Amino acid sequence: MGKKLTIIVEVDSDRKEIVVRDDAGNSRQLKSVLVTGGGFEERSFYLFGWGSCADLGWALAEGYRYSRESRRPRDTFYQRVFAHLARWIAQFHGWAPELPADPHMLLERWEAEEAATAAEEADRNRTN
C-alpha cells in the first residue's frame, strides 16, 4: 500500500445497496457496513453502520475467524484488533473488569452458553 488509500462507501438506502470501492480498483457489493475508528488517548471515536445487523455480525465473526486462521504476517494486525475487541466486550459486560480476557476462552464460554440455551429451548419445545 502506498502512502494514501482512498475508500469510498456508497449507501443507497432506496435500493438497499452498499458498494465499497478503493483506489486499487477493488469493489464489493455488500448487505451491511460498519466503519469505526478512534484514538484511545484522545478519546476520539467514529462509528457508522448501515444495513443488516445479522449480516454485519456474521461479517465480524468471519473477520475474526479469518484472522485466527491466517498465517500471513500482515494479518497479525487483525488478530490484535479482535483480541482487543474481545477484551473490551468482556470488560463492558463485567466478565473481566480489570483482567485481560483470552478471546478463545470467551468464545468457548459463549458457545457453551448458546448450546445450553438451545438445549433448554429444544427441551421446552419437546414438552409443549
FENQUI-V55350 format. One record per backbone hydrogen bond with DSSP energy under -0.5 kcal/mol. NH is the residue of the N-H (numbers start at 1). CO is the residue of the C=O. Records with the same first field share a line. If there is no record, write none. Layout:
NH = CO + CO
This chain:
7 = 5
8 = 21
10 = 8 + 19
11 = 9
12 = 10 + 17
13 = 11
16 = 12
17 = 12
18 = 30
19 = 10
20 = 28
21 = 8
22 = 26
23 = 6
25 = 22
28 = 20
30 = 18 + 28
33 = 50
35 = 48
36 = 34
37 = 46
39 = 44
43 = 39
44 = 39
46 = 37
48 = 35
50 = 33
52 = 31
53 = 51
56 = 52
57 = 53
58 = 54
59 = 55
60 = 56
61 = 57
62 = 58
63 = 59
64 = 60
65 = 61
66 = 62
67 = 63
68 = 64
69 = 65
70 = 66
75 = 72
76 = 73
77 = 74
79 = 75
80 = 76
81 = 77
82 = 78
83 = 79
84 = 80
85 = 81
86 = 82
87 = 83
88 = 84
89 = 85
90 = 86
91 = 87
92 = 88
93 = 89
94 = 91
95 = 90
96 = 90
103 = 101
106 = 102
107 = 103
108 = 104
109 = 105
110 = 106
111 = 107
112 = 108
113 = 109
114 = 110
115 = 111
116 = 112
117 = 113
118 = 114
119 = 115
120 = 116
121 = 117
122 = 118
123 = 119
124 = 120
125 = 121
126 = 122
127 = 123
128 = 124
